[in-house]
């Protein structure tokens, strides 16, 4: 019900409408009109083509809902199930498009509890129970929090270990099968008389001897065909098959596509993305990324592990899931089932995910702090640290299960292997080489910027041509997997050179000797030679990274394990394939591809320096440059600094690289920011998610904007006691998430607010009185008194349905119920956050983001509601729109009166 109050003049001279009392006759006429029409066509749903049966509609219950009745239908976008806009800026509209109205709208979290009378009564009961007791309810809750945090860390460690084990097993089985087939077919071809000259012709491209007869050449070519074709087909079958399985799980749950880091950043920013922290998403994400990595795609499992930790945290802390109808009593009455507690547990889970991916507990805590949560506290820091510590301890126990009480292996402690100083106690680099590290950082930032720009344009193309169909996305995965497999098989063939294995390894440690055993012979002689390019492409990415980091090459006449040509031949195709692969319908991360391509780039840089120096040992070893290059490219892509520095330090376990990594990452960030944003921020923008940055938008800093200029003025209000039919029709006719309650007896001052979830719960439980309990409330100045006019519903009962509150479509009322009275006074949030209409946008922005608000009421000097502000109103585009119009951007005539963001 819209109650027009006397108009109030805002500070900028524009008229801002509030609300005033309305007669019962007017309310009944409004109810009758809406009820008789049977539909509410002032809410026009837009067709957003999505993946077949996952079509998303701009549901009006979303506070980011846009009116499209009078605007270009291509002006805005909505979120798909997997976040890519169902065609995004280029929507494809066709007659066969169907609407799936069951999709959950995008809304903001509500981190602040409603301080209502029933909530105060609940708190008072707890205090009464705790009187005279040492073991109070708060201590029980604190203990449960720590126990649940420990369980999250341990569970995530087992999830990550299982994923790593299965992924490593599948990859080893694939490579072993293909390489054994290569050796067998090579032996058969040699037995057929092809001889060593065939290998020279095939791999070294030296050509046949001029004296060889053309017929012999044709026969030799026919003899060596099986040595190439059959292993390639088997390799292709493995790769495409694994990729198809990974894409199948994305078909089941589209949210599981991608890395998951943008979604977790948005979740911790206060945006309730649909199905992100569901158990179904966890299962599809973990299994899918296992097969996508095993498929040899240039993707990593580190990003999905961060989402995995967040989902594990949400599931364990809430103790409730729709998958299998699990509902534990452990958390049922512990007040953990709310947005605030879930946010804190998810932040701890994200830290555990980083720890499980890199073995970096401190880096995980800093990642949640730097990249995730918009709200942080000292207590949350301790809990995130404890959760990451639990994960690391569990991983350490699993990796050293064979030793148990024996001495732990240092190689198992660091995910990048053990780094040591080559020249005794001295550092592996000279002080003057720090300038080279800064240069590598700048180049890495440039590479990252090019990578981000290319992937952004490719994602826009996918949103236009591919993402609206599940079949198209699945076929794209098969095509990309085929191309990647072909390139991965073809590049070692084109390299065509066999390199002798290192022989003098007396001074080498066990780690380096094990890495030598991992070198791939491809078609070279096993045990004596290896193919340099195949050793980087036909192994797990983790093994390839360690090879680039730890193989010695420091000048002084030492032989090169990977030559410049091999590194260049690997770097260019790999980073191009990584650019294409990120965004297809498979779970995928970008940490490992960025690290691997960056390590190849850094080692190439170091190798060229040694060539210029004629291998005199002036420069640091190429492994050091590989580490710096890996940090540069990853920093240029993700634009992380503090957390990434600590993650890399913990992954290497060598403090000597602290300053080089800091300089490199800062140089990469500064260079990349000149051209574009980080990749995760780019994808958040492409998905049109209303993400609030830590800093106030630049347009607000450059211009004087007040709250009255950006607020929505069409506010739907209720009275403290309202007719059931009025409330029901209001919920039916608009999709607001929050409704101000105005006291009509005091001139329309703000009494409190009522959430949509609470109103639907009261109606579903029929918590309203009979029509005869109140007869003449429609008189404007009537004082209701303290008496209660409807049955009371306890606070625990209202919150028990979280997060799946009843919707208005679940409620069915009889004609007699419409005239009943719903007393909202016990349930109204009587202490809502408000801001004066003259408040600056800087103060409004900080208040909204820091507290994690869902709505912010704007009042005048008489405490009368003149508008309301939501997350969408504080985005840079909305602020620019308000500034350009020179008046309230939401009060123009071309906006439907019911299109209000509440």
C-alpha positions in Angstrom: 0.0 0.0 0.0 1.4 3.3 -1.0 0.6 6.0 1.5 1.2 9.5 0.2 2.5 11.9 2.9 2.7 15.6 2.5 5.5 16.4 0.1 8.9 17.3 1.7 11.3 19.5 -0.1 14.8 18.0 -0.2 18.0 19.9 0.1 18.6 20.1 -3.6 15.2 21.6 -4.3 13.5 18.5 -5.7 10.3 17.1 -4.3 10.7 13.9 -2.3 7.4 12.1 -1.6 6.9 10.2 1.7 3.8 8.6 3.1 0.7 9.6 5.0 -2.4 7.8 6.4 -5.0 6.4 3.9 -8.6 5.6 4.4 -9.9 2.0 4.7 -12.0 2.6 1.7 -9.0 3.4 -0.4 -7.2 0.4 0.8 -10.1 -1.9 0.1 -10.5 -0.4 -3.3 -6.9 -1.1 -4.0 -7.2 -4.7 -2.8 -10.4 -5.2 -4.8 -8.9 -3.9 -8.0 -5.8 -6.0 -7.7 -7.7 -9.1 -6.6 -10.2 -8.9 -9.4 -7.6 -8.4 -12.1 -5.9 -11.6 -11.0 -2.5 -10.4 -12.2 -0.2 -7.5 -11.7 1.0 -6.5 -15.1 2.9 -3.5 -13.9 5.7 -6.0 -13.2 7.0 -6.9 -16.6 9.4 -9.8 -16.5 12.2 -9.8 -19.0 13.2 -12.8 -21.0 16.7 -13.7 -20.2 17.7 -16.7 -22.3 19.8 -19.1 -20.3 21.0 -22.6 -20.5 17.8 -24.3 -21.6 15.9 -25.0 -18.4 17.9 -22.6 -16.3 16.4 -19.4 -17.6 16.5 -16.6 -15.1 13.9 -13.9 -14.8 14.4 -10.5 -13.3 12.2 -11.3 -10.4 10.7 -8.2 -8.8 11.6 -9.5 -5.4 15.2 -8.7 -6.2 16.3 -5.4 -5.1 18.4 -5.1 -8.2 15.2 -5.4 -10.3 15.0 -2.9 -13.2 11.9 -1.6 -14.9 11.9 -2.6 -18.6 8.4 -1.5 -19.6 9.6 1.8 -21.0 13.3 1.3 -21.7 15.4 -0.5 -24.2 15.3 -4.2 -23.4 19.0 -4.4 -24.1 19.9 -1.7 -21.5 20.5 -3.9 -18.5 21.3 -7.5 -17.8 20.5 -10.0 -15.2 22.4 -12.9 -13.6 22.2 -16.3 -15.0 22.4 -19.4 -12.9 26.1 -19.5 -13.5 26.5 -15.7 -13.5 27.1 -15.0 -17.1 24.0 -13.1 -18.0 22.3 -15.5 -20.3 23.6 -13.6 -23.3 24.6 -10.5 -21.2 24.6 -7.3 -23.2 23.6 -9.1 -26.3 20.4 -11.0 -25.5 18.9 -13.4 -27.9 15.1 -13.2 -27.8 13.1 -15.9 -29.6 9.7 -17.4 -29.4 10.9 -20.7 -28.0 12.3 -19.0 -24.9 10.6 -20.2 -21.8 10.7 -18.8 -18.3 11.7 -20.7 -15.2 10.1 -18.8 -12.4 11.6 -21.0 -9.8 15.0 -19.3 -10.0 16.0 -17.4 -6.9 16.4 -13.6 -7.3 19.6 -11.8 -6.4 19.4 -10.1 -3.1 21.7 -8.6 -0.5 22.4 -10.2 2.8 21.0 -8.8 6.0 23.8 -8.8 8.5 22.0 -6.7 11.2 19.3 -8.5 13.3 15.9 -6.9 13.5 15.6 -5.4 17.0 12.0 -6.1 17.5 10.0 -6.9 20.7 10.0 -10.6 20.0 13.8 -10.4 19.5 14.2 -8.6 22.8 12.0 -11.1 24.5 14.2 -13.9 23.2 17.4 -12.2 24.4 15.7 -11.6 27.8 14.8 -15.3 28.1 18.4 -16.2 27.5 19.6 -13.8 30.1 17.1 -15.2 32.6 18.2 -18.8 32.0 21.9 -17.8 32.5 21.3 -16.1 35.9 23.5 -17.8 38.5 25.0 -20.2 36.0 28.7 -20.3 35.1 28.2 -22.4 31.9 26.1 -19.8 30.1 24.5 -19.8 26.7 27.1 -17.5 25.3 29.9 -19.8 26.4 28.1 -22.7 24.8 27.8 -20.8 21.6 31.4 -19.8 21.7 32.5 -23.5 22.2 30.2 -24.6 19.3 31.8 -21.9 17.1 35.3 -23.2 17.7 34.2 -26.8 17.3 32.5 -26.1 14.0 35.5 -24.0 12.9 37.7 -27.0 13.6 35.4 -29.3 11.8 35.4 -27.0 8.7 39.2 -27.0 8.6 39.5 -30.8 8.9 36.7 -31.5 6.4 38.2 -29.1 3.8 41.6 -30.8 4.2 40.0 -34.2 3.4 38.1 -32.8 0.5 41.2 -31.3 -1.0 43.3 -34.4 -0.4 40.7 -36.6 -2.1 40.6 -34.2 -5.1 44.3 -34.1 -5.4 44.7 -37.9 -5.1 42.0 -38.7 -7.7 43.3 -36.0 -10.1 46.9 -37.2 -9.8 45.8 -40.8 -10.3 43.8 -40.0 -13.4 46.5 -37.9 -14.9 49.2 -40.5 -14.2 47.1 -43.2 -15.7 46.5 -41.2 -18.8 50.1 -40.2 -19.4 51.4 -43.6 -18.5 49.1 -45.3 -21.0 49.9 -42.9 -23.8 53.7 -42.9 -23.2 53.8 -46.7 -23.0 51.9 -46.9 -26.3 54.4 -44.5 -27.8 57.3 -46.7 -26.7 55.7 -49.8 -27.9 54.8 -48.4 -31.3 58.3 -46.9 -31.6 59.8 -50.3 -30.9 57.6 -51.9 -33.5 58.4 -49.2 -36.1 62.1 -49.7 -35.4 61.7 -53.4 -35.8 60.1 -52.8 -39.1 63.3 -51.3 -40.4 62.7 -47.7 -39.9 65.8 -47.3 -37.8 67.3 -44.2 -36.1 67.1 -42.1 -39.3 63.3 -42.2 -38.9 63.6 -40.6 -35.5 66.0 -38.0 -36.9 63.5 -37.2 -39.7 60.5 -37.1 -37.4 61.8 -35.2 -34.5 65.0 -33.5 -35.5 63.7 -32.5 -38.9 67.2 -33.0 -40.4 65.8 -34.6 -43.6 66.5 -38.0 -45.2 69.8 -38.7 -46.8 69.9 -37.8 -50.5 70.8 -41.3 -51.4 67.7 -42.8 -49.9 65.3 -44.0 -52.5 61.9 -42.4 -52.7 60.2 -45.8 -52.3 62.1 -46.5 -49.1 61.0 -43.1 -47.8 57.3 -43.9 -48.5 57.7 -47.3 -46.8 59.3 -45.7 -43.7 56.6 -43.1 -43.5 54.0 -45.9 -43.6 55.8 -47.8 -40.9 55.9 -44.9 -38.5 52.3 -43.8 -38.9 51.1 -46.0 -36.0 53.8 -44.4 -33.8 51.9 -41.1 -34.1 48.3 -41.7 -34.9 47.2 -44.3 -32.4 48.8 -42.7 -29.3 47.3 -39.4 -30.4 43.8 -40.9 -30.6 44.1 -42.5 -27.2 45.4 -39.3 -25.7 42.6 -37.4 -27.4 40.0 -39.8 -26.1 41.3 -39.4 -22.5 41.4 -35.7 -22.7 38.0 -35.2 -24.3 36.3 -37.8 -22.2 37.5 -36.2 -18.9 36.5 -32.8 -20.2 33.0 -34.1 -21.1 32.6 -35.5 -17.6 33.6 -32.1 -16.1 31.2 -30.3 -18.3 28.4 -32.7 -17.4 28.7 -31.6 -13.7 28.4 -28.0 -14.8 25.3 -29.0 -16.8 23.9 -30.3 -13.5 24.8 -27.2 -11.5 25.8 -24.2 -13.7 27.1 -22.3 -10.7 30.0 -24.7 -10.4 31.6 -23.4 -13.6 34.6 -21.2 -13.4 36.9 -20.7 -10.4 34.4 -19.5 -7.8 36.5 -16.8 -6.5 34.4 -13.9 -7.9 31.3 -15.5 -6.4 32.9 -15.8 -3.0 34.1 -12.2 -3.1 30.6 -11.2 -3.9 29.1 -13.4 -1.1 31.5 -11.9 1.4 30.7 -8.4 0.0 27.1 -8.9 1.1 25.4 -10.3 -2.1 23.4 -13.4 -1.8 24.1 -15.1 -5.0 21.8 -18.1 -5.8 23.1 -21.6 -5.0 26.7 -20.5 -4.5 27.1 -22.2 -1.1 24.9 -25.2 -1.7 26.1 -28.8 -1.1 25.1 -29.6 -4.7 27.5 -26.9 -5.9 30.3 -28.4 -3.7 29.9 -31.9 -5.2 29.7 -30.7 -8.8 32.6 -28.3 -8.2 35.0 -30.8 -6.7 34.3 -33.7 -9.0 34.2 -31.4 -12.0 37.5 -29.7 -11.3 39.1 -33.1 -10.7 38.2 -34.2 -14.2 38.9 -30.8 -15.9 42.5 -30.9 -14.5 42.8 -34.5 -15.4 41.7 -33.6 -18.9 44.9 -31.6 -19.4 43.1 -28.3 -19.8 45.2 -25.3 -18.7 43.2 -24.9 -15.5 43.9 -25.3 -11.9 42.1 -26.6 -8.9 43.3 -23.9 -6.4 40.4 -21.4 -7.1 37.7 -24.1 -6.8 39.3 -25.2 -3.6 38.6 -21.8 -2.1 34.9 -22.1 -3.1 35.0 -25.6 -1.7 36.1 -24.3 1.6 33.4 -21.7 1.6 30.7 -24.2 0.8 32.0 -26.7 3.5 31.9 -23.8 6.0 28.3 -22.8 5.1 27.1 -26.4 5.2 28.6 -27.4 8.5 27.8 -24.1 10.2 24.2 -24.2 9.1 23.7 -27.9 9.6 21.0 -27.9 7.0 20.8 -28.8 3.3 18.0 -29.4 0.9 20.1 -32.2 -0.7 19.1 -35.2 1.3 16.9 -33.1 3.6 19.7 -33.0 6.3 18.8 -30.9 9.3 21.0 -31.3 12.4 20.0 -30.3 15.9 23.6 -29.2 16.5 23.0 -25.8 15.0 19.2 -25.7 14.9 18.8 -23.6 18.0 22.3 -22.1 18.3 21.6 -18.8 16.5 24.0 -19.7 13.7 21.4 -19.7 11.0 21.6 -16.1 9.9 23.5 -14.1 7.4 25.9 -12.7 9.9 27.1 -16.0 11.2 27.1 -17.6 7.8 29.3 -14.8 6.5 31.9 -15.3 9.2 32.0 -19.1 8.7 32.3 -18.6 5.0 35.3 -16.3 5.5 36.9 -19.0 7.6 36.2 -21.6 5.0 37.7 -19.4 2.3 40.9 -19.2 4.4 40.9 -23.0 4.8 40.4 -23.3 1.0 43.6 -21.3 0.3 45.5 -23.3 2.9 44.4 -26.6 1.3 45.4 -25.3 -2.1 48.8 -23.9 -1.3 49.6 -25.0 2.2 49.5 -21.3 3.2 47.4 -20.7 6.3 48.5 -17.1 6.9 48.0 -16.3 3.3 44.5 -17.8 3.5 43.6 -15.5 6.3 45.0 -12.5 4.5 43.2 -13.6 1.3 39.8 -13.5 3.1 40.8 -10.1 4.6 42.1 -8.5 1.4 39.9 -9.9 -1.3 36.8 -11.0 0.5 35.1 -9.7 3.6 33.8 -6.2 3.6 33.5 -6.5 7.4 36.4 -7.9 9.6 37.0 -8.1 13.3 39.8 -9.4 15.6 37.7 -12.4 16.7 37.1 -13.3 13.1 40.8 -13.2 12.5 41.5 -15.7 15.2 38.8 -18.0 14.0 40.0 -17.9 10.4 43.6 -18.5 11.6 42.4 -21.5 13.7 40.4 -22.9 10.8 43.4 -22.6 8.4 45.7 -24.1 11.1 43.3 -27.1 11.4 43.4 -27.6 7.6 47.2 -27.4 7.5 47.6 -29.8 10.5 45.2 -32.3 8.8 47.0 -32.0 5.5 50.4 -32.5 7.2 49.1 -35.6 8.9 47.7 -37.0 5.7 50.9 -36.4 3.7 53.1 -37.9 6.4 50.8 -40.8 7.3 53.5 -43.3 6.4 55.9 -41.8 8.9 53.3 -41.0 11.6 55.6 -40.5 14.6 58.7 -40.4 12.5 60.5 -37.3 11.1 58.3 -35.3 8.7 59.3 -34.8 5.1 60.1 -31.2 4.2 59.1 -31.8 0.6 55.6 -32.5 1.7 55.4 -29.3 3.7 55.8 -26.8 0.8 53.6 -27.0 -2.2 56.2 -25.5 -4.5 58.9 -27.8 -3.2 61.8 -27.0 -1.0 63.9 -23.9 -1.9 67.5 -23.7 -0.8 70.3 -21.3 -1.1 72.7 -22.5 -3.8 75.7 -20.7 -2.5 75.6 -21.6 1.2 74.3 -18.8 3.5 74.2 -16.2 0.8 71.0 -15.3 -1.1 70.4 -16.7 -4.5 70.4 -13.2 -6.1 72.4 -10.0 -5.9 71.1 -6.7 -4.7 71.4 -5.1 -8.1 69.2 -7.8 -9.6 66.2 -6.3 -7.7 65.9 -3.9 -10.7 65.5 -6.9 -13.0 62.8 -8.3 -10.7 60.9 -5.0 -10.9 61.2 -5.2 -14.7 59.9 -8.7 -14.7 57.0 -7.5 -12.5 56.2 -4.8 -15.1 56.3 -7.3 -17.9 54.1 -9.6 -15.9 51.6 -6.9 -15.3 51.6 -6.2 -19.0 51.1 -9.9 -19.8 48.3 -10.0 -17.2 46.6 -7.0 -18.7 46.7 -8.5 -22.2 45.4 -11.8 -20.7 42.5 -10.1 -18.9 41.5 -8.0 -21.9 41.5 -10.9 -24.3 39.5 -13.1 -21.9 37.0 -10.2 -21.4 36.4 -9.9 -25.1 36.1 -13.7 -25.4 33.7 -13.8 -22.5 31.5 -11.1 -24.1 31.5 -13.2 -27.3 30.5 -16.3 -25.3 27.7 -14.4 -23.6 26.3 -13.5 -27.0 26.9 -16.7 -29.0 27.2 -19.6 -26.6 26.1 -19.2 -23.0 22.3 -19.1 -23.7 22.4 -22.9 -24.5 23.6 -25.7 -22.4 24.3 -27.8 -25.5 26.4 -25.0 -27.1 28.4 -24.7 -23.9 28.9 -28.5 -23.8 30.0 -28.6 -27.5 32.4 -25.7 -26.8 34.1 -27.7 -24.1 34.6 -30.6 -26.5 36.0 -28.3 -29.2 38.4 -26.6 -26.7 39.5 -30.0 -25.3 40.2 -31.3 -28.8 42.2 -28.2 -29.7 44.2 -28.3 -26.4 44.9 -32.0 -26.8 46.0 -31.5 -30.4 48.3 -28.6 -29.5 49.7 -30.5 -26.5 50.5 -33.5 -28.6 51.8 -31.5 -31.6 54.2 -29.1 -29.9 56.6 -31.8 -28.6 56.5 -33.3 -32.2 57.4 -29.9 -33.6 60.1 -29.4 -31.1 61.8 -32.5 -32.5 64.9 -32.8 -30.4 66.0 -35.3 -27.7 68.1 -34.0 -24.9 70.3 -36.2 -22.8 69.4 -36.6 -19.2 71.7 -35.0 -16.6 74.4 -37.4 -15.5 76.5 -35.7 -12.9 73.9 -35.4 -10.1 76.2 -36.1 -7.1 75.5 -32.7 -5.6 71.8 -32.8 -6.3 69.3 -33.3 -3.6 66.5 -35.9 -3.6 64.0 -33.4 -4.8 66.0 -32.6 -7.9 66.7 -36.3 -8.6 63.0 -37.1 -8.4 62.2 -34.3 -10.8 64.7 -35.7 -13.3 62.8 -39.0 -13.2 59.6 -37.0 -14.1 61.1 -35.8 -17.4 59.1 -37.2 -20.3 61.0 -39.1 -23.0 58.0 -38.9 -25.5 59.5 -40.6 -28.5 63.1 -40.3 -27.2 65.1 -43.2 -25.7 63.7 -43.9 -22.3 66.3 -43.6 -19.5 68.7 -41.7 -21.6 66.9 -38.8 -23.2 63.9 -36.6 -22.8 61.8 -34.1 -24.8 61.9 -30.7 -23.2 58.5 -29.5 -24.4 56.9 -32.8 -23.6 58.3 -32.6 -20.1 56.3 -29.5 -19.5 53.1 -30.5 -21.3 52.9 -34.2 -20.6 53.0 -33.9 -16.8 50.8 -32.5 -14.1 51.1 -28.7 -13.9 52.4 -29.0 -10.3 55.3 -31.1 -11.5 56.0 -28.8 -14.4 56.1 -25.8 -12.0 58.6 -27.6 -9.7 60.8 -28.5 -12.7 60.9 -24.8 -13.7 61.6 -23.7 -10.2 64.2 -26.3 -9.1 66.3 -27.5 -12.0 69.7 -25.9 -11.8 71.0 -23.4 -14.3 73.2 -20.7 -12.7 75.9 -20.3 -15.3 79.4 -21.6 -14.6 79.3 -24.0 -17.5 76.3 -25.9 -16.2 74.1 -27.5 -18.8 70.6 -26.1 -19.4 67.7 -28.4 -18.6 65.2 -26.3 -20.6 66.5 -24.3 -23.5 65.2 -20.9 -24.6 63.4 -22.4 -27.6 61.6 -25.0 -25.6 60.5 -22.4 -23.0 59.2 -20.1 -25.7 57.5 -22.9 -27.6 55.7 -23.8 -24.4 54.9 -20.4 -23.0 53.1 -18.9 -26.0 50.7 -21.8 -26.8 50.0 -22.5 -23.1 49.0 -18.9 -22.1 46.8 -18.6 -25.3 45.1 -21.9 -24.4 44.6 -20.7 -20.8 43.0 -17.5 -22.1 40.6 -19.5 -24.2 39.8 -22.1 -21.6 38.9 -19.8 -18.7 35.1 -19.3 -19.1 34.1 -22.5 -20.7 31.6 -24.8 -18.9 34.0 -26.6 -16.6 35.2 -25.9 -13.1 38.5 -24.2 -13.5 41.0 -22.0 -11.6 43.6 -19.6 -12.9 46.3 -19.7 -10.2 48.2 -22.7 -11.6 48.0 -21.7 -15.3 49.2 -18.2 -14.4 52.0 -19.7 -12.2 53.1 -22.2 -14.8 53.1 -19.7 -17.7 54.8 -17.1 -15.6 57.4 -19.6 -14.4 58.2 -20.4 -18.1 58.4 -16.7 -18.8 60.7 -16.0 -15.9 63.0 -18.9 -16.6 63.2 -17.8 -20.2 64.2 -14.3 -19.0 66.9 -15.8 -16.7 68.1 -18.2 -19.4 68.6 -15.3 -21.9 70.5 -13.4 -19.2 72.9 -16.3 -18.8 73.3 -16.5 -22.5 74.2 -12.9 -22.7 76.7 -13.5 -19.8 78.2 -16.5 -21.6 77.2 -18.6 -18.6 79.7 -17.0 -16.3 77.4 -17.2 -13.3 76.9 -13.4 -12.9 73.1 -13.6 -12.6 70.9 -15.6 -10.2 69.9 -19.1 -11.2 67.0 -19.5 -13.6 64.8 -21.1 -10.9 64.8 -17.8 -9.0 63.8 -16.0 -12.1 61.1 -18.6 -12.7 59.6 -17.9 -9.3 59.7 -14.1 -9.9 58.1 -14.6 -13.3 55.3 -16.8 -11.8 54.6 -14.1 -9.2 54.6 -11.4 -11.9 52.1 -13.0 -14.2 49.8 -14.2 -11.4 49.9 -10.7 -9.9 49.3 -9.1 -13.2 46.2 -11.3 -13.7 44.7 -11.2 -10.2 46.1 -7.9 -8.9 46.6 -9.3 -5.4 49.6 -8.0 -3.3 49.6 -8.7 0.4 47.9 -12.1 0.4 49.7 -13.3 -2.7 53.1 -12.4 -1.3 52.5 -14.4 1.8 50.9 -17.3 -0.1 54.0 -17.6 -2.3 56.4 -17.2 0.6 54.6 -20.0 2.5 54.5 -22.2 -0.6 58.3 -21.8 -1.1 59.3 -21.8 2.6 62.2 -19.5 1.9 62.3 -16.0 3.5 65.0 -14.7 1.2 62.4 -14.1 -1.6 60.3 -11.8 0.6 61.6 -8.5 -0.8 61.8 -9.7 -4.5 58.2 -11.0 -4.4 56.9 -7.7 -2.8 58.6 -5.6 -5.4 57.5 -7.8 -8.3 53.9 -8.0 -7.2 53.6 -4.2 -6.6 55.2 -3.5 -10.0 52.8 -6.0 -11.7 49.8 -4.4 -9.9 50.7 -0.9 -10.8 51.4 -1.8 -14.4 48.3 -3.8 -14.9 46.0 -1.2 -13.3 47.1 1.3 -16.0 45.3 -0.8 -18.6 42.4 -2.6 -16.8 41.1 -4.3 -13.7 42.0 -7.7 -12.3 40.4 -10.6 -14.0 38.1 -11.4 -11.1 36.8 -7.8 -10.9 36.3 -7.9 -14.7 34.1 -11.0 -14.4 32.1 -9.5 -11.6 31.4 -6.5 -13.8 30.5 -8.7 -16.7 28.0 -10.6 -14.5 26.5 -7.2 -13.6 26.8 -8.0 -9.9 26.3 -4.9 -7.7 29.7 -5.2 -6.0 30.6 -2.4 -3.6 34.3 -1.6 -3.6 36.1 -0.7 -0.4 36.6 2.9 -1.6 33.8 5.4 -2.4 33.3 5.7 -6.1 35.5 8.4 -7.7 32.5 10.3 -9.0 31.3 10.7 -5.4 34.7 12.1 -4.4 34.8 14.6 -7.3 31.2 15.9 -6.9 29.0 17.0 -4.0 26.2 14.5 -3.8 23.8 14.0 -1.0 21.6 11.1 0.0 18.4 12.8 -1.3 19.9 12.8 -4.9 20.4 9.0 -5.1 17.6 7.6 -3.0 14.4 5.9 -4.3 11.4 8.1 -3.4 8.6 5.7 -4.2 8.4 4.0 -0.9 5.7 1.4 0.0 4.8 1.8 3.7 2.6 0.0 6.2 1.0 1.0 9.4 1.7 -0.6 12.8 -1.6 -2.5 12.6 -2.7 -3.3 9.1 -5.4 -5.3 7.3 -4.4 -8.7 6.2 -5.7 -8.1 2.7 -3.7 -4.9 2.4 -0.5 -6.7 3.4 -1.2 -9.7 1.2 -2.0 -7.6 -1.9 1.1 -5.4 -1.2 3.3 -8.5 -1.2 1.6 -9.8 -4.3 1.8 -6.5 -6.2 5.4 -5.6 -5.5 8.7 -7.3 -4.8 10.2 -5.1 -2.1 12.3 -6.8 0.4 11.7 -4.3 3.2 8.8 -2.0 4.1 9.0 1.0 6.4 6.3 1.2 9.0 5.0 4.7 9.7 3.1 5.9 12.7 0.1 7.7 11.3 -0.9 9.0 14.7 2.2 11.1 15.0 2.2 12.6 11.5 3.8 9.8 9.6 7.1 9.4 11.6 9.1 6.3 11.1 8.0 3.6 13.5 10.3 0.8 12.2 10.7 -1.6 9.3 9.3 -5.0 8.4 11.0 -7.5 6.2 9.3 -9.4 3.5 10.3 -12.7 5.0 8.8 -11.9 8.3 5.5 -10.7 6.8 5.2 -13.9 4.7 6.0 -16.0 7.8 3.3 -14.3 9.8 0.7 -14.7 7.0 1.6 -18.4 6.6 1.2 -19.0 10.3 -2.0 -17.0 10.3 -0.7 -14.7 13.1 -3.6 -12.2 12.6 -6.6 -11.3 14.6 -10.3 -11.4 13.7 -11.9 -8.5 11.9 -13.9 -7.5 15.0 -10.9 -7.0 17.3 -10.6 -3.5 16.0 -13.3 -1.5 14.3 -12.3 2.1 13.9 -8.5 2.1 13.4 -8.9 3.9 10.1 -9.3 7.1 12.0 -6.0 9.0 11.5 -5.4 10.0 15.1 -6.6 6.9 16.8 -4.3 5.6 19.6 -4.1 1.8 19.6 -2.8 1.4 23.1 -0.6 -1.4 24.3 -3.0 -4.3 23.7 -2.0 -7.0 21.3 -4.5 -7.6 18.4 -3.2 -10.8 16.9 -1.5 -14.1 18.1 2.2 -13.8 18.9 4.8 -15.8 17.0 8.1 -16.3 18.8 11.3 -15.0 17.3 12.8 -18.6 17.1 9.7 -19.7 15.0 10.2 -16.9 12.5 14.0 -17.5 12.1 13.7 -21.3 12.0 12.9 -21.2 8.3 16.1 -19.4 7.4 17.2 -19.2 4.6 14.2 -20.6 2.8 11.5 -18.4 4.1 7.9 -18.8 2.7 7.1 -16.8 -0.3 3.8 -15.0 -1.0 3.0 -17.7 -3.6 3.0 -20.3 -0.8 0.2 -18.4 1.1 -3.5 -18.9 0.5 -6.1 -16.8 2.2 -9.8 -17.1 2.3 -12.1 -14.2 1.7 -12.8 -13.9 5.4 -9.1 -13.6 6.2 -8.7 -10.5 4.2 -10.5 -8.3 6.7 -8.4 -9.6 9.7 -5.9 -7.4 11.5 -2.2 -8.0 11.5 -0.4 -6.4 14.4 3.1 -5.6 13.3 4.3 -3.8 16.4 5.9 -6.9 18.1 7.8 -7.8 15.0 8.8 -4.4 13.6 12.5 -3.5 13.7 12.1 -0.4 15.8 15.8 0.6 15.6 16.5 0.6 11.8 19.5 2.4 10.4 18.6 5.7 9.0 20.4 8.6 7.4 19.3 12.2 6.9 18.5 13.3 3.4 21.3 16.0 3.6 24.0 13.4 4.5 26.9 13.2 2.0 27.2 10.2 -0.3 30.6 9.4 1.3 29.1 9.0 4.7 26.1 7.1 3.3 28.4 4.7 1.3 30.7 4.0 4.3 27.7 3.3 6.6 26.0 1.0 4.1 29.0 -1.0 3.1 30.7 -1.3 6.5 27.6 -2.5 8.3 26.6 -4.7 5.5 23.1 -3.2 5.2 20.4 -4.3 2.9 18.4 -1.1 2.9 18.9 2.3 4.4 16.0 4.5 5.2 16.4 8.2 4.4 14.5 10.6 6.7 14.0 14.3 6.9 14.4 16.5 10.0 11.0 15.4 11.3 12.0 11.7 11.1 9.6 11.2 8.2 10.6 8.7 5.5 11.4 10.5 2.3 13.2 7.7 0.5 15.2 4.5 0.7 18.7 3.5 -0.5 19.8 0.1 -1.6 23.0 -1.4 -2.9 22.1 -0.5 -6.5 21.7 3.1 -5.7 25.4 3.4 -4.6 26.9 1.9 -7.7 29.0 4.3 -9.9 26.5 4.1 -12.8 23.6 5.0 -10.5 25.6 7.9 -9.0 26.5 9.2 -12.4 22.9 8.9 -13.5 21.7 10.9 -10.5 24.4 13.5 -11.1 23.6 14.0 -14.7 19.9 14.4 -14.2 20.5 17.1 -11.6 17.7 15.8 -9.4 16.6 12.5 -7.9 17.3 9.9 -10.6 14.5 7.6 -9.4 11.7 10.2 -9.3 11.4 10.8 -13.0 8.2 10.3 -14.9 9.4 7.4 -17.0 9.9 5.1 -14.1 7.0 2.9 -13.0 5.7 3.9 -9.5 6.0 0.3 -8.4 9.6 -0.2 -9.4 11.0 0.6 -6.0 14.1 -1.1 -4.6 13.3 -2.2 -1.1 
